[in-house]
Amino acid sequence: LDPRDPKFAVLAEIAGRRGVTPHAVALSYLTRDPLVFAIPKAAGRAHVEANAAALTLDLTPSEIAAIDAAHPNRVRIGPLPTN
């Protein structure tokens, strides 16, 4: 996540309100579907604990809508790259 990217602002805003990191918000968003899993990077204990906050973070429908609006789905044209 690049804090200079305007798309990061919505994650940072939700994180600030909830008292977690923007990464925890992103993980919670990505893993809200039980059929989806993520393997987050963790460089140390503090990072692991910050990521673990995503496990108990239930985003509201308005928070999910805000993230969806900031990160619209892209439509892939053509096959996935193989290299």
Phi, psi and chi 1 to 4 in degrees:
 res  aa     phi    psi   chi1   chi2   chi3   chi4
   1 LEU       -  127.2  -61.3  173.2      -      -
   2 ASP  -103.2  112.2 -176.9   -7.2      -      -
   3 PRO   -60.3  -17.1  -11.3   16.5      -      -
   4 ARG   -82.1  -13.1  -62.9  167.8  -64.0 -176.6
   5 ASP   -79.8  127.0 -173.6  -25.8      -      -
   6 PRO   -56.5  -27.7  -17.4   24.8      -      -
   7 LYS   -66.0  -22.7  -67.1 -175.0 -123.8  175.1
   8 PHE   -70.3  -26.8 -178.6   81.7      -      -
   9 ALA   -57.4  -41.7      -      -      -      -
  10 VAL   -65.7  -38.4   68.9      -      -      -
  11 LEU   -66.3  -42.6  -61.3  174.5      -      -
  12 ALA   -65.3  -38.0      -      -      -      -
  13 GLU   -66.6  -44.9 -170.6  -90.3  -35.2      -
  14 ILE   -64.6  -43.4  -66.1  168.0      -      -
  15 ALA   -59.9  -43.2      -      -      -      -
  16 GLY   -61.8  -41.1      -      -      -      -
  17 ARG   -67.8  -34.3  -83.1 -161.7  -31.5  -99.1
  18 ARG   -94.1  -11.4  -62.2  -62.8 -152.7   93.3
  19 GLY    74.9   31.8      -      -      -      -
  20 VAL  -128.9  178.4  -63.2      -      -      -
  21 THR   -85.3  157.0   65.7      -      -      -
  22 PRO   -58.3  -31.8  -26.6   36.0      -      -
  23 HIS   -64.3  -39.0  -66.1   91.3      -      -
  24 ALA   -64.7  -38.3      -      -      -      -
  25 VAL   -62.9  -45.8  173.8      -      -      -
  26 ALA   -61.8  -43.1      -      -      -      -
  27 LEU   -64.2  -42.1  -79.6  171.6      -      -
  28 SER   -61.7  -42.0  180.0      -      -      -
  29 TYR   -62.2  -46.4  174.9   81.0      -      -
  30 LEU   -69.8  -31.5  -67.5  170.7      -      -
  31 THR  -103.6   15.4   59.3      -      -      -
  32 ARG   -70.0  -20.5   68.5 -168.7 -171.6  -78.6
  33 ASP   -89.0  122.9  180.0  -22.4      -      -
  34 PRO   -63.4  -13.4   17.8  -24.4      -      -
  35 LEU   -90.6    0.7  -62.2  177.2      -      -
  36 VAL  -112.4  139.8  173.9      -      -      -
  37 PHE  -133.5  157.4   70.0   94.2      -      -
  38 ALA  -130.8  150.2      -      -      -      -
  39 ILE  -116.3   91.3  -56.6  172.5      -      -
  40 PRO   -77.1  150.4   28.7  -33.4      -      -
  41 LYS   -75.0  142.7  178.4 -179.5  176.0 -177.9
  42 ALA  -144.0  111.5      -      -      -      -
  43 ALA   -87.4  -10.3      -      -      -      -
  44 GLY  -171.4  178.6      -      -      -      -
  45 ARG   -58.0  -44.9 -178.3 -177.0  176.8  107.9
  46 ALA   -60.9  -38.1      -      -      -      -
  47 HIS   -67.7  -40.8 -158.6  175.3      -      -
  48 VAL   -61.5  -44.9  170.1      -      -      -
  49 GLU   -64.8  -39.7  -70.0  170.8   -5.4      -
  50 ALA   -63.8  -42.3      -      -      -      -
  51 ASN   -66.2  -35.3  -73.0  -20.0      -      -
  52 ALA   -63.2  -23.7      -      -      -      -
  53 ALA   -59.9  -24.8      -      -      -      -
  54 ALA   -64.7  -25.7      -      -      -      -
  55 LEU   -65.4  -29.6  -64.6  172.2      -      -
  56 THR  -109.9    5.4   58.2      -      -      -
  57 LEU   -91.9  109.5  179.2   61.9      -      -
  58 ASP   -99.9  109.4  -69.2  -38.0      -      -
  59 LEU   -72.3  144.1  -62.3  171.0      -      -
  60 THR   -79.0  161.0   66.9      -      -      -
  61 PRO   -56.8  -36.0  -28.9   37.5      -      -
  62 SER   -71.2  -33.6   63.2      -      -      -
  63 GLU   -67.8  -41.7  -70.1  169.5  -27.5      -
  64 ILE   -63.1  -41.7  -68.2  169.0      -      -
  65 ALA   -63.3  -38.7      -      -      -      -
  66 ALA   -65.6  -41.2      -      -      -      -
  67 ILE   -68.0  -43.1  -64.2  169.0      -      -
  68 ASP   -57.0  -42.7  -76.7  -20.6      -      -
  69 ALA   -66.7  -35.3      -      -      -      -
  70 ALA   -77.6  -23.1      -      -      -      -
  71 HIS  -130.7   71.0  -59.1  -89.2      -      -
  72 PRO   -64.0  149.9   21.7  -28.5      -      -
  73 ASN   -63.0  139.4  -69.8  -28.2      -      -
  74 ARG   -95.9  148.2  -67.4 -172.5 -131.4  171.0
  75 VAL  -102.3  120.8  176.0      -      -      -
  76 ARG   -81.3  133.9  176.6  169.3  -65.8  -76.3
  77 ILE  -108.8  114.9  -61.4  172.6      -      -
  78 GLY    95.3  176.9      -      -      -      -
  79 PRO   -74.5  163.6   28.2  -33.9      -      -
  80 LEU   -65.9  145.7  -69.0  171.1      -      -
  81 PRO   -65.2  147.3   14.8  -20.0      -      -
  82 THR  -111.6    2.4   58.6      -      -      -
  83 ASN   -97.8      -   54.7   -3.0      -      -
